[in-house]
Amino acid sequence: HEMMDGKRSCVVYADQVPVIREALDYADEFLLTAAGQRNRNHTGPFVAFEDISFAMQEVLFDPQTSGGLLIAISKDEGEELLKRLREIGLPAAIVGEIIESDEVEIRVI
């Protein structure tokens, strides 16, 4: 939400987000964090989930699994950066794209 600054929208591809399987299992058991709930309350009105499980929604809202781990880079440079990050053993992925402003600021598909 902060990265869009009210001027752009974005699409997040949930199936591309690297997730530790157990995080989804815990979320399915409603083992949630207070910070994740604050994030949902703060940014939830700007997000539209399309056929995304409750557990994955919770993982995406939880600050332990998002936040500072997300960067934006031009599409032209993305593949090269992804290659370099993976070469040093980081579980990096291209998880979305920034688009022109839409009726929904953040669409998770």
PDB file as gemmi writes it, atoms N, CA and C in Angstrom:
CRYST1    1.000    1.000    1.000  90.00  90.00  90.00 P 1                      
ATOM      1  N   HIS A   1       0.836  -1.189   0.000  1.00  0.00           N  
ATOM      2  CA  HIS A   1       0.000   0.000   0.000  1.00  0.00           C  
ATOM      3  C   HIS A   1       0.882   1.254   0.000  1.00  0.00           C  
ATOM      4  N   GLU A   2       1.891   1.280   0.880  1.00  0.00           N  
ATOM      5  CA  GLU A   2       2.789   2.430   0.934  1.00  0.00           C  
ATOM      6  C   GLU A   2       3.578   2.586  -0.356  1.00  0.00           C  
ATOM      7  N   MET A   3       3.956   1.488  -0.973  1.00  0.00           N  
ATOM      8  CA  MET A   3       4.733   1.564  -2.215  1.00  0.00           C  
ATOM      9  C   MET A   3       3.908   2.141  -3.360  1.00  0.00           C  
ATOM     10  N   MET A   4       2.606   1.949  -3.329  1.00  0.00           N  
ATOM     11  CA  MET A   4       1.758   2.454  -4.408  1.00  0.00           C  
ATOM     12  C   MET A   4       1.518   3.953  -4.258  1.00  0.00           C  
ATOM     13  N   ASP A   5       1.596   4.467  -3.054  1.00  0.00           N  
ATOM     14  CA  ASP A   5       1.511   5.903  -2.770  1.00  0.00           C  
ATOM     15  C   ASP A   5       0.254   6.558  -3.350  1.00  0.00           C  
ATOM     16  N   GLY A   6      -0.819   5.772  -3.526  1.00  0.00           N  
ATOM     17  CA  GLY A   6      -2.059   6.311  -4.054  1.00  0.00           C  
ATOM     18  C   GLY A   6      -2.009   6.664  -5.531  1.00  0.00           C  
ATOM     19  N   LYS A   7      -0.914   6.332  -6.216  1.00  0.00           N  
ATOM     20  CA  LYS A   7      -0.745   6.707  -7.621  1.00  0.00           C  
ATOM     21  C   LYS A   7      -0.759   5.529  -8.578  1.00  0.00           C  
ATOM     22  N   ARG A   8      -0.526   4.345  -8.071  1.00  0.00           N  
ATOM     23  CA  ARG A   8      -0.458   3.140  -8.898  1.00  0.00           C  
ATOM     24  C   ARG A   8      -1.242   2.015  -8.242  1.00  0.00           C  
ATOM     25  N   SER A   9      -1.347   0.929  -8.943  1.00  0.00           N  
ATOM     26  CA  SER A   9      -1.915  -0.302  -8.410  1.00  0.00           C  
ATOM     27  C   SER A   9      -0.907  -1.410  -8.649  1.00  0.00           C  
ATOM     28  N   CYS A  10      -1.174  -2.566  -8.069  1.00  0.00           N  
ATOM     29  CA  CYS A  10      -0.280  -3.694  -8.315  1.00  0.00           C  
ATOM     30  C   CYS A  10      -1.068  -4.994  -8.289  1.00  0.00           C  
ATOM     31  N   VAL A  11      -0.465  -5.993  -8.902  1.00  0.00           N  
ATOM     32  CA  VAL A  11      -0.994  -7.347  -8.897  1.00  0.00           C  
ATOM     33  C   VAL A  11       0.056  -8.210  -8.220  1.00  0.00           C  
ATOM     34  N   VAL A  12      -0.364  -9.000  -7.244  1.00  0.00           N  
ATOM     35  CA  VAL A  12       0.524  -9.940  -6.563  1.00  0.00           C  
ATOM     36  C   VAL A  12       0.085 -11.341  -6.960  1.00  0.00           C  
ATOM     37  N   TYR A  13       1.042 -12.145  -7.419  1.00  0.00           N  
ATOM     38  CA  TYR A  13       0.769 -13.525  -7.808  1.00  0.00           C  
ATOM     39  C   TYR A  13       1.073 -14.416  -6.606  1.00  0.00           C  
ATOM     40  N   ALA A  14       0.044 -14.751  -5.858  1.00  0.00           N  
ATOM     41  CA  ALA A  14       0.210 -15.468  -4.592  1.00  0.00           C  
ATOM     42  C   ALA A  14       0.976 -16.779  -4.772  1.00  0.00           C  
ATOM     43  N   ASP A  15       0.771 -17.455  -5.879  1.00  0.00           N  
ATOM     44  CA  ASP A  15       1.449 -18.741  -6.081  1.00  0.00           C  
ATOM     45  C   ASP A  15       2.937 -18.579  -6.371  1.00  0.00           C  
ATOM     46  N   GLN A  16       3.399 -17.358  -6.557  1.00  0.00           N  
ATOM     47  CA  GLN A  16       4.819 -17.090  -6.796  1.00  0.00           C  
ATOM     48  C   GLN A  16       5.557 -16.661  -5.524  1.00  0.00           C  
ATOM     49  N   VAL A  17       4.822 -16.372  -4.455  1.00  0.00           N  
ATOM     50  CA  VAL A  17       5.427 -15.913  -3.205  1.00  0.00           C  
ATOM     51  C   VAL A  17       6.033 -17.114  -2.477  1.00  0.00           C  
ATOM     52  N   PRO A  18       7.351 -17.085  -2.211  1.00  0.00           N  
ATOM     53  CA  PRO A  18       7.957 -18.185  -1.460  1.00  0.00           C  
ATOM     54  C   PRO A  18       7.403 -18.209  -0.027  1.00  0.00           C  
ATOM     55  N   VAL A  19       6.881 -19.356   0.364  1.00  0.00           N  
ATOM     56  CA  VAL A  19       6.260 -19.481   1.687  1.00  0.00           C  
ATOM     57  C   VAL A  19       6.723 -20.786   2.332  1.00  0.00           C  
ATOM     58  N   ILE A  20       7.038 -20.711   3.602  1.00  0.00           N  
ATOM     59  CA  ILE A  20       7.351 -21.917   4.362  1.00  0.00           C  
ATOM     60  C   ILE A  20       6.029 -22.635   4.627  1.00  0.00           C  
ATOM     61  N   ARG A  21       5.948 -23.863   4.233  1.00  0.00           N  
ATOM     62  CA  ARG A  21       4.703 -24.638   4.310  1.00  0.00           C  
ATOM     63  C   ARG A  21       4.064 -24.565   5.699  1.00  0.00           C  
ATOM     64  N   GLU A  22       4.887 -24.652   6.728  1.00  0.00           N  
ATOM     65  CA  GLU A  22       4.365 -24.638   8.094  1.00  0.00           C  
ATOM     66  C   GLU A  22       3.663 -23.322   8.433  1.00  0.00           C  
ATOM     67  N   ALA A  23       4.080 -22.227   7.805  1.00  0.00           N  
ATOM     68  CA  ALA A  23       3.414 -20.939   8.056  1.00  0.00           C  
ATOM     69  C   ALA A  23       1.952 -21.023   7.625  1.00  0.00           C  
ATOM     70  N   LEU A  24       1.706 -21.652   6.496  1.00  0.00           N  
ATOM     71  CA  LEU A  24       0.327 -21.833   6.028  1.00  0.00           C  
ATOM     72  C   LEU A  24      -0.441 -22.777   6.963  1.00  0.00           C  
ATOM     73  N   ASP A  25       0.224 -23.822   7.408  1.00  0.00           N  
ATOM     74  CA  ASP A  25      -0.430 -24.764   8.330  1.00  0.00           C  
ATOM     75  C   ASP A  25      -0.851 -24.065   9.615  1.00  0.00           C  
ATOM     76  N   TYR A  26       0.048 -23.243  10.177  1.00  0.00           N  
ATOM     77  CA  TYR A  26      -0.274 -22.526  11.413  1.00  0.00           C  
ATOM     78  C   TYR A  26      -1.408 -21.533  11.194  1.00  0.00           C  
ATOM     79  N   ALA A  27      -1.375 -20.829  10.078  1.00  0.00           N  
ATOM     80  CA  ALA A  27      -2.455 -19.882   9.786  1.00  0.00           C  
ATOM     81  C   ALA A  27      -3.783 -20.608   9.649  1.00  0.00           C  
ATOM     82  N   ASP A  28      -3.759 -21.800   9.045  1.00  0.00           N  
ATOM     83  CA  ASP A  28      -4.979 -22.610   8.928  1.00  0.00           C  
ATOM     84  C   ASP A  28      -5.530 -22.988  10.297  1.00  0.00           C  
ATOM     85  N   GLU A  29      -4.664 -23.046  11.298  1.00  0.00           N  
ATOM     86  CA  GLU A  29      -5.076 -23.376  12.665  1.00  0.00           C  
ATOM     87  C   GLU A  29      -5.381 -22.110  13.476  1.00  0.00           C  
ATOM     88  N   PHE A  30      -5.442 -20.984  12.808  1.00  0.00           N  
ATOM     89  CA  PHE A  30      -5.740 -19.685  13.418  1.00  0.00           C  
ATOM     90  C   PHE A  30      -4.683 -19.258  14.444  1.00  0.00           C  
ATOM     91  N   LEU A  31      -3.437 -19.669  14.224  1.00  0.00           N  
ATOM     92  CA  LEU A  31      -2.323 -19.183  15.033  1.00  0.00           C  
ATOM     93  C   LEU A  31      -1.814 -17.929  14.338  1.00  0.00           C  
ATOM     94  N   LEU A  32      -2.406 -16.804  14.698  1.00  0.00           N  
ATOM     95  CA  LEU A  32      -2.184 -15.543  14.000  1.00  0.00           C  
ATOM     96  C   LEU A  32      -1.451 -14.573  14.908  1.00  0.00           C  
ATOM     97  N   THR A  33      -0.809 -13.589  14.306  1.00  0.00           N  
ATOM     98  CA  THR A  33      -0.108 -12.581  15.106  1.00  0.00           C  
ATOM     99  C   THR A  33      -0.934 -11.303  15.202  1.00  0.00           C  
ATOM    100  N   ALA A  34      -0.741 -10.598  16.306  1.00  0.00           N  
ATOM    101  CA  ALA A  34      -1.424  -9.313  16.484  1.00  0.00           C  
ATOM    102  C   ALA A  34      -0.972  -8.328  15.402  1.00  0.00           C  
ATOM    103  N   ALA A  35       0.305  -8.361  15.057  1.00  0.00           N  
ATOM    104  CA  ALA A  35       0.816  -7.446  14.027  1.00  0.00           C  
ATOM    105  C   ALA A  35       0.185  -7.752  12.667  1.00  0.00           C  
ATOM    106  N   GLY A  36      -0.027  -9.020  12.384  1.00  0.00           N  
ATOM    107  CA  GLY A  36      -0.693  -9.383  11.132  1.00  0.00           C  
ATOM    108  C   GLY A  36      -2.111  -8.847  11.080  1.00  0.00           C  
ATOM    109  N   GLN A  37      -2.791  -8.901  12.209  1.00  0.00           N  
ATOM    110  CA  GLN A  37      -4.162  -8.381  12.267  1.00  0.00           C  
ATOM    111  C   GLN A  37      -4.182  -6.861  12.131  1.00  0.00           C  
ATOM    112  N   ARG A  38      -3.190  -6.194  12.709  1.00  0.00           N  
ATOM    113  CA  ARG A  38      -3.094  -4.733  12.527  1.00  0.00           C  
ATOM    114  C   ARG A  38      -2.848  -4.396  11.062  1.00  0.00           C  
ATOM    115  N   ASN A  39      -1.977  -5.181  10.411  1.00  0.00           N  
ATOM    116  CA  ASN A  39      -1.740  -4.950   8.978  1.00  0.00           C  
ATOM    117  C   ASN A  39      -3.016  -5.174   8.171  1.00  0.00           C  
ATOM    118  N   ARG A  40      -3.750  -6.223   8.501  1.00  0.00           N  
ATOM    119  CA  ARG A  40      -5.018  -6.487   7.788  1.00  0.00           C  
ATOM    120  C   ARG A  40      -5.983  -5.326   7.996  1.00  0.00           C  
ATOM    121  N   ASN A  41      -6.090  -4.842   9.228  1.00  0.00           N  
ATOM    122  CA  ASN A  41      -6.992  -3.727   9.508  1.00  0.00           C  
ATOM    123  C   ASN A  41      -6.576  -2.454   8.775  1.00  0.00           C  
ATOM    124  N   HIS A  42      -5.272  -2.226   8.688  1.00  0.00           N  
ATOM    125  CA  HIS A  42      -4.763  -0.999   8.061  1.00  0.00           C  
ATOM    126  C   HIS A  42      -4.820  -1.063   6.536  1.00  0.00           C  
ATOM    127  N   THR A  43      -4.389  -2.164   5.953  1.00  0.00           N  
ATOM    128  CA  THR A  43      -4.289  -2.231   4.488  1.00  0.00           C  
ATOM    129  C   THR A  43      -5.413  -3.016   3.831  1.00  0.00           C  
ATOM    130  N   GLY A  44      -6.168  -3.775   4.621  1.00  0.00           N  
ATOM    131  CA  GLY A  44      -7.241  -4.600   4.065  1.00  0.00           C  
ATOM    132  C   GLY A  44      -8.179  -3.887   3.111  1.00  0.00           C  
ATOM    133  N   PRO A  45      -8.576  -2.644   3.411  1.00  0.00           N  
ATOM    134  CA  PRO A  45      -9.487  -1.949   2.498  1.00  0.00           C  
ATOM    135  C   PRO A  45      -8.905  -1.682   1.101  1.00  0.00           C  
ATOM    136  N   PHE A  46      -7.603  -1.824   0.954  1.00  0.00           N  
ATOM    137  CA  PHE A  46      -6.957  -1.553  -0.330  1.00  0.00           C  
ATOM    138  C   PHE A  46      -6.649  -2.825  -1.114  1.00  0.00           C  
ATOM    139  N   VAL A  47      -7.005  -3.988  -0.533  1.00  0.00           N  
ATOM    140  CA  VAL A  47      -6.626  -5.272  -1.110  1.00  0.00           C  
ATOM    141  C   VAL A  47      -7.860  -6.048  -1.557  1.00  0.00           C  
ATOM    142  N   ALA A  48      -7.771  -6.645  -2.741  1.00  0.00           N  
ATOM    143  CA  ALA A  48      -8.803  -7.568  -3.224  1.00  0.00           C  
ATOM    144  C   ALA A  48      -8.143  -8.920  -3.462  1.00  0.00           C  
ATOM    145  N   PHE A  49      -8.610  -9.938  -2.746  1.00  0.00           N  
ATOM    146  CA  PHE A  49      -8.111 -11.295  -2.923  1.00  0.00           C  
ATOM    147  C   PHE A  49      -9.043 -12.025  -3.880  1.00  0.00           C  
ATOM    148  N   GLU A  50      -8.465 -12.692  -4.849  1.00  0.00           N  
ATOM    149  CA  GLU A  50      -9.253 -13.457  -5.814  1.00  0.00           C  
ATOM    150  C   GLU A  50      -8.911 -14.933  -5.667  1.00  0.00           C  
ATOM    151  N   ASP A  51      -9.789 -15.662  -5.003  1.00  0.00           N  
ATOM    152  CA  ASP A  51      -9.635 -17.106  -4.807  1.00  0.00           C  
ATOM    153  C   ASP A  51      -8.325 -17.446  -4.089  1.00  0.00           C  
ATOM    154  N   ILE A  52      -8.050 -16.716  -3.004  1.00  0.00           N  
ATOM    155  CA  ILE A  52      -6.850 -16.929  -2.189  1.00  0.00           C  
ATOM    156  C   ILE A  52      -7.305 -17.451  -0.831  1.00  0.00           C  
ATOM    157  N   SER A  53      -6.691 -18.518  -0.365  1.00  0.00           N  
ATOM    158  CA  SER A  53      -7.092 -19.119   0.905  1.00  0.00           C  
ATOM    159  C   SER A  53      -6.880 -18.152   2.063  1.00  0.00           C  
ATOM    160  N   PHE A  54      -7.650 -18.354   3.123  1.00  0.00           N  
ATOM    161  CA  PHE A  54      -7.497 -17.551   4.332  1.00  0.00           C  
ATOM    162  C   PHE A  54      -6.060 -17.637   4.846  1.00  0.00           C  
ATOM    163  N   ALA A  55      -5.487 -18.841   4.851  1.00  0.00           N  
ATOM    164  CA  ALA A  55      -4.125 -19.023   5.357  1.00  0.00           C  
ATOM    165  C   ALA A  55      -3.128 -18.183   4.558  1.00  0.00           C  
ATOM    166  N   MET A  56      -3.242 -18.188   3.243  1.00  0.00           N  
ATOM    167  CA  MET A  56      -2.311 -17.402   2.425  1.00  0.00           C  
ATOM    168  C   MET A  56      -2.531 -15.912   2.650  1.00  0.00           C  
ATOM    169  N   GLN A  57      -3.763 -15.493   2.809  1.00  0.00           N  
ATOM    170  CA  GLN A  57      -4.028 -14.086   3.121  1.00  0.00           C  
ATOM    171  C   GLN A  57      -3.306 -13.698   4.408  1.00  0.00           C  
ATOM    172  N   GLU A  58      -3.420 -14.540   5.431  1.00  0.00           N  
ATOM    173  CA  GLU A  58      -2.774 -14.243   6.706  1.00  0.00           C  
ATOM    174  C   GLU A  58      -1.258 -14.193   6.578  1.00  0.00           C  
ATOM    175  N   VAL A  59      -0.688 -15.104   5.831  1.00  0.00           N  
ATOM    176  CA  VAL A  59       0.764 -15.093   5.617  1.00  0.00           C  
ATOM    177  C   VAL A  59       1.185 -13.799   4.924  1.00  0.00           C  
ATOM    178  N   LEU A  60       0.404 -13.350   3.957  1.00  0.00           N  
ATOM    179  CA  LEU A  60       0.746 -12.117   3.245  1.00  0.00           C  
ATOM    180  C   LEU A  60       0.609 -10.877   4.125  1.00  0.00           C  
ATOM    181  N   PHE A  61      -0.313 -10.883   5.071  1.00  0.00           N  
ATOM    182  CA  PHE A  61      -0.468  -9.747   5.980  1.00  0.00           C  
ATOM    183  C   PHE A  61       0.552  -9.751   7.115  1.00  0.00           C  
ATOM    184  N   ASP A  62       1.069 -10.922   7.466  1.00  0.00           N  
ATOM    185  CA  ASP A  62       1.950 -11.030   8.627  1.00  0.00           C  
ATOM    186  C   ASP A  62       3.297 -10.363   8.361  1.00  0.00           C  
ATOM    187  N   PRO A  63       3.714  -9.423   9.220  1.00  0.00           N  
ATOM    188  CA  PRO A  63       4.967  -8.701   8.980  1.00  0.00           C  
ATOM    189  C   PRO A  63       6.210  -9.582   9.109  1.00  0.00           C  
ATOM    190  N   GLN A  64       6.066 -10.765   9.684  1.00  0.00           N  
ATOM    191  CA  GLN A  64       7.211 -11.669   9.770  1.00  0.00           C  
ATOM    192  C   GLN A  64       7.523 -12.297   8.420  1.00  0.00           C  
ATOM    193  N   THR A  65       6.576 -12.228   7.500  1.00  0.00           N  
ATOM    194  CA  THR A  65       6.755 -12.896   6.209  1.00  0.00           C  
ATOM    195  C   THR A  65       6.642 -11.924   5.040  1.00  0.00           C  
ATOM    196  N   SER A  66       6.650 -10.635   5.310  1.00  0.00           N  
ATOM    197  CA  SER A  66       6.538  -9.661   4.218  1.00  0.00           C  
ATOM    198  C   SER A  66       7.322  -8.416   4.588  1.00  0.00           C  
ATOM    199  N   GLY A  67       6.862  -7.277   4.168  1.00  0.00           N  
ATOM    200  CA  GLY A  67       7.490  -6.013   4.550  1.00  0.00           C  
ATOM    201  C   GLY A  67       8.815  -5.785   3.869  1.00  0.00           C  
ATOM    202  N   GLY A  68       9.883  -5.744   4.647  1.00  0.00           N  
ATOM    203  CA  GLY A  68      11.202  -5.409   4.127  1.00  0.00           C  
ATOM    204  C   GLY A  68      11.769  -6.395   3.123  1.00  0.00           C  
ATOM    205  N   LEU A  69      11.116  -7.511   2.947  1.00  0.00           N  
ATOM    206  CA  LEU A  69      11.596  -8.494   1.993  1.00  0.00           C  
ATOM    207  C   LEU A  69      11.106  -8.215   0.578  1.00  0.00           C  
ATOM    208  N   LEU A  70      10.287  -7.202   0.416  1.00  0.00           N  
ATOM    209  CA  LEU A  70       9.714  -6.880  -0.882  1.00  0.00           C  
ATOM    210  C   LEU A  70      10.405  -5.652  -1.456  1.00  0.00           C  
ATOM    211  N   ILE A  71      10.870  -5.769  -2.700  1.00  0.00           N  
ATOM    212  CA  ILE A  71      11.460  -4.624  -3.387  1.00  0.00           C  
ATOM    213  C   ILE A  71      10.785  -4.455  -4.732  1.00  0.00           C  
ATOM    214  N   ALA A  72      10.905  -3.275  -5.285  1.00  0.00           N  
ATOM    215  CA  ALA A  72      10.411  -3.008  -6.637  1.00  0.00           C  
ATOM    216  C   ALA A  72      11.603  -2.676  -7.518  1.00  0.00           C  
ATOM    217  N   ILE A  73      11.591  -3.217  -8.704  1.00  0.00           N  
ATOM    218  CA  ILE A  73      12.672  -3.000  -9.662  1.00  0.00           C  
ATOM    219  C   ILE A  73      12.053  -2.992 -11.053  1.00  0.00           C  
ATOM    220  N   SER A  74      12.693  -2.319 -11.982  1.00  0.00           N  
ATOM    221  CA  SER A  74      12.140  -2.264 -13.339  1.00  0.00           C  
ATOM    222  C   SER A  74      12.075  -3.669 -13.939  1.00  0.00           C  
ATOM    223  N   LYS A  75      11.111  -3.860 -14.775  1.00  0.00           N  
ATOM    224  CA  LYS A  75      10.918  -5.166 -15.417  1.00  0.00           C  
ATOM    225  C   LYS A  75      12.162  -5.585 -16.195  1.00  0.00           C  
ATOM    226  N   ASP A  76      12.824  -4.611 -16.808  1.00  0.00           N  
ATOM    227  CA  ASP A  76      14.028  -4.896 -17.586  1.00  0.00           C  
ATOM    228  C   ASP A  76      15.145  -5.484 -16.735  1.00  0.00           C  
ATOM    229  N   GLU A  77      15.227  -5.083 -15.473  1.00  0.00           N  
ATOM    230  CA  GLU A  77      16.299  -5.545 -14.591  1.00  0.00           C  
ATOM    231  C   GLU A  77      15.890  -6.714 -13.709  1.00  0.00           C  
ATOM    232  N   GLY A  78      14.613  -7.029 -13.659  1.00  0.00           N  
ATOM    233  CA  GLY A  78      14.105  -8.045 -12.750  1.00  0.00           C  
ATOM    234  C   GLY A  78      14.676  -9.426 -12.946  1.00  0.00           C  
ATOM    235  N   GLU A  79      14.702  -9.913 -14.157  1.00  0.00           N  
ATOM    236  CA  GLU A  79      15.187 -11.273 -14.412  1.00  0.00           C  
ATOM    237  C   GLU A  79      16.658 -11.417 -14.053  1.00  0.00           C  
ATOM    238  N   GLU A  80      17.463 -10.407 -14.365  1.00  0.00           N  
ATOM    239  CA  GLU A  80      18.889 -10.462 -14.035  1.00  0.00           C  
ATOM    240  C   GLU A  80      19.095 -10.474 -12.520  1.00  0.00           C  
ATOM    241  N   LEU A  81      18.373  -9.631 -11.797  1.00  0.00           N  
ATOM    242  CA  LEU A  81      18.486  -9.619 -10.340  1.00  0.00           C  
ATOM    243  C   LEU A  81      18.032 -10.953  -9.764  1.00  0.00           C  
ATOM    244  N   LEU A  82      16.943 -11.483 -10.268  1.00  0.00           N  
ATOM    245  CA  LEU A  82      16.443 -12.780  -9.805  1.00  0.00           C  
ATOM    246  C   LEU A  82      17.508 -13.857  -9.987  1.00  0.00           C  
ATOM    247  N   LYS A  83      18.132 -13.871 -11.135  1.00  0.00           N  
ATOM    248  CA  LYS A  83      19.194 -14.848 -11.418  1.00  0.00           C  
ATOM    249  C   LYS A  83      20.336 -14.706 -10.414  1.00  0.00           C  
ATOM    250  N   ARG A  84      20.775 -13.484 -10.156  1.00  0.00           N  
ATOM    251  CA  ARG A  84      21.889 -13.254  -9.231  1.00  0.00           C  
ATOM    252  C   ARG A  84      21.540 -13.651  -7.798  1.00  0.00           C  
ATOM    253  N   LEU A  85      20.332 -13.326  -7.373  1.00  0.00           N  
ATOM    254  CA  LEU A  85      19.912 -13.690  -6.021  1.00  0.00           C  
ATOM    255  C   LEU A  85      19.841 -15.201  -5.848  1.00  0.00           C  
ATOM    256  N   ARG A  86      19.337 -15.880  -6.853  1.00  0.00           N  
ATOM    257  CA  ARG A  86      19.248 -17.341  -6.771  1.00  0.00           C  
ATOM    258  C   ARG A  86      20.633 -17.986  -6.807  1.00  0.00           C  
ATOM    259  N   GLU A  87      21.564 -17.366  -7.545  1.00  0.00           N  
ATOM    260  CA  GLU A  87      22.935 -17.893  -7.598  1.00  0.00           C  
ATOM    261  C   GLU A  87      23.593 -17.895  -6.228  1.00  0.00           C  
ATOM    262  N   ILE A  88      23.231 -16.964  -5.358  1.00  0.00           N  
ATOM    263  CA  ILE A  88      23.819 -16.931  -4.016  1.00  0.00           C  
ATOM    264  C   ILE A  88      22.934 -17.638  -2.990  1.00  0.00           C  
ATOM    265  N   GLY A  89      21.945 -18.358  -3.492  1.00  0.00           N  
ATOM    266  CA  GLY A  89      21.156 -19.220  -2.633  1.00  0.00           C  
ATOM    267  C   GLY A  89      19.949 -18.597  -1.962  1.00  0.00           C  
ATOM    268  N   LEU A  90      19.527 -17.434  -2.406  1.00  0.00           N  
ATOM    269  CA  LEU A  90      18.358 -16.796  -1.805  1.00  0.00           C  
ATOM    270  C   LEU A  90      17.078 -17.266  -2.496  1.00  0.00           C  
ATOM    271  N   PRO A  91      16.011 -17.500  -1.726  1.00  0.00           N  
ATOM    272  CA  PRO A  91      14.749 -17.956  -2.315  1.00  0.00           C  
ATOM    273  C   PRO A  91      13.960 -16.792  -2.904  1.00  0.00           C  
ATOM    274  N   ALA A  92      14.535 -16.147  -3.892  1.00  0.00           N  
ATOM    275  CA  ALA A  92      13.927 -14.969  -4.501  1.00  0.00           C  
ATOM    276  C   ALA A  92      12.927 -15.360  -5.582  1.00  0.00           C  
ATOM    277  N   ALA A  93      11.975 -14.464  -5.808  1.00  0.00           N  
ATOM    278  CA  ALA A  93      10.966 -14.696  -6.840  1.00  0.00           C  
ATOM    279  C   ALA A  93      10.381 -13.363  -7.284  1.00  0.00           C  
ATOM    280  N   ILE A  94       9.950 -13.323  -8.511  1.00  0.00           N  
ATOM    281  CA  ILE A  94       9.172 -12.184  -8.995  1.00  0.00           C  
ATOM    282  C   ILE A  94       7.732 -12.516  -8.636  1.00  0.00           C  
ATOM    283  N   VAL A  95       7.136 -11.705  -7.765  1.00  0.00           N  
ATOM    284  CA  VAL A  95       5.834 -12.049  -7.201  1.00  0.00           C  
ATOM    285  C   VAL A  95       4.705 -11.140  -7.657  1.00  0.00           C  
ATOM    286  N   GLY A  96       4.997 -10.202  -8.536  1.00  0.00           N  
ATOM    287  CA  GLY A  96       3.930  -9.319  -8.983  1.00  0.00           C  
ATOM    288  C   GLY A  96       4.430  -8.255  -9.915  1.00  0.00           C  
ATOM    289  N   GLU A  97       3.557  -7.300 -10.162  1.00  0.00           N  
ATOM    290  CA  GLU A  97       3.915  -6.187 -11.026  1.00  0.00           C  
ATOM    291  C   GLU A  97       3.093  -4.956 -10.667  1.00  0.00           C  
ATOM    292  N   ILE A  98       3.698  -3.821 -10.911  1.00  0.00           N  
ATOM    293  CA  ILE A  98       3.022  -2.546 -10.696  1.00  0.00           C  
ATOM    294  C   ILE A  98       2.337  -2.170 -11.997  1.00  0.00           C  
ATOM    295  N   ILE A  99       1.100  -1.720 -11.887  1.00  0.00           N  
ATOM    296  CA  ILE A  99       0.305  -1.368 -13.067  1.00  0.00           C  
ATOM    297  C   ILE A  99      -0.262   0.042 -12.901  1.00  0.00           C  
ATOM    298  N   GLU A 100      -0.870   0.529 -13.942  1.00  0.00           N  
ATOM    299  CA  GLU A 100      -1.548   1.825 -13.855  1.00  0.00           C  
ATOM    300  C   GLU A 100      -2.622   1.749 -12.776  1.00  0.00           C  
ATOM    301  N   SER A 101      -2.975   2.868 -12.233  1.00  0.00           N  
ATOM    302  CA  SER A 101      -3.971   2.922 -11.167  1.00  0.00           C  
ATOM    303  C   SER A 101      -5.267   2.248 -11.610  1.00  0.00           C  
ATOM    304  N   ASP A 102      -5.795   1.418 -10.733  1.00  0.00           N  
ATOM    305  CA  ASP A 102      -6.993   0.633 -11.008  1.00  0.00           C  
ATOM    306  C   ASP A 102      -7.990   0.893  -9.879  1.00  0.00           C  
ATOM    307  N   GLU A 103      -9.204   0.355  -9.987  1.00  0.00           N  
ATOM    308  CA  GLU A 103     -10.184   0.557  -8.926  1.00  0.00           C  
ATOM    309  C   GLU A 103      -9.753  -0.133  -7.633  1.00  0.00           C  
ATOM    310  N   VAL A 104      -8.880  -1.128  -7.740  1.00  0.00           N  
ATOM    311  CA  VAL A 104      -8.324  -1.820  -6.578  1.00  0.00           C  
ATOM    312  C   VAL A 104      -6.827  -1.551  -6.552  1.00  0.00           C  
ATOM    313  N   GLU A 105      -6.340  -1.091  -5.397  1.00  0.00           N  
ATOM    314  CA  GLU A 105      -4.918  -0.758  -5.318  1.00  0.00           C  
ATOM    315  C   GLU A 105      -4.028  -2.004  -5.357  1.00  0.00           C  
ATOM    316  N   ILE A 106      -4.409  -3.041  -4.616  1.00  0.00           N  
ATOM    317  CA  ILE A 106      -3.618  -4.268  -4.550  1.00  0.00           C  
ATOM    318  C   ILE A 106      -4.535  -5.431  -4.856  1.00  0.00           C  
ATOM    319  N   ARG A 107      -4.264  -6.116  -5.942  1.00  0.00           N  
ATOM    320  CA  ARG A 107      -5.054  -7.294  -6.323  1.00  0.00           C  
ATOM    321  C   ARG A 107      -4.158  -8.511  -6.160  1.00  0.00           C  
ATOM    322  N   VAL A 108      -4.615  -9.473  -5.355  1.00  0.00           N  
ATOM    323  CA  VAL A 108      -3.856 -10.707  -5.125  1.00  0.00           C  
ATOM    324  C   VAL A 108      -4.584 -11.831  -5.836  1.00  0.00           C  
ATOM    325  N   ILE A 109      -3.890 -12.443  -6.785  1.00  0.00           N  
ATOM    326  CA  ILE A 109      -4.503 -13.525  -7.579  1.00  0.00           C  
ATOM    327  C   ILE A 109      -3.691 -14.800  -7.482  1.00  0.00           C  
TER     328      ILE A 109                                                      
END                                                                             
